[in-house]
């Protein structure tokens, strides 16, 4: 889970590389600056739209982007604690350009429409944390599962989604547990990828790793180096639990949150390596 300690450590790591000063970093993030992701080779033309998805608890506002023609495997993307915003729309669109029908969800729809975080706001701001942390804490194993079933079912109702192909899911930070539980929620899910996910392993019976282990899905679990330092045994538990079904790797030099392009510690080389492993997983498992 993201918290102030993560933010302070991430800013320290980012500024230590000499890219910007702490003040400059705050100004960039505060202005809503998002780094552009590398272009997709042989990108297909896509269609994008804002959509609503009915769930047992209400109506979720989401972003749906898919190839302009034909059908494609569906994918559910769970954002980090900052929610559905331009950076995740960009990531969803990039995946769609590689041939997937992508639903990027607003996990906080019960209380807030997206974007929850506005341009000029950062997690460093206590007022922003006061909003985001209760929103994140309002979600639990039950909401993860019911939302996952609703999102997967919605994808299966779309003419652009290939019903003869498995569905994929991917999540970041607090979206990591949601990703594993999505795999457990529906046998339509063939692949799940967690990036710097928090709380993947707990002692509870409904721990994300425990419920996901009972599925036939394949997994990619990418762990930040500083997250591994905090919980060094977690990678071993994940490897033992999933065995050959999962690729579990600690990304050296990557700080918590290194993948989204608007992150304080966006690490392009490592983010691109993680993205390459994601597309390799999806190409293999979403058959």
Order of alpha helices (4+ residues) and beta strands (2+ residues): alpha-alpha-beta-beta-beta-alpha-beta-alpha-alpha-beta-alpha-beta-alpha-beta-alpha-alpha-beta-alpha
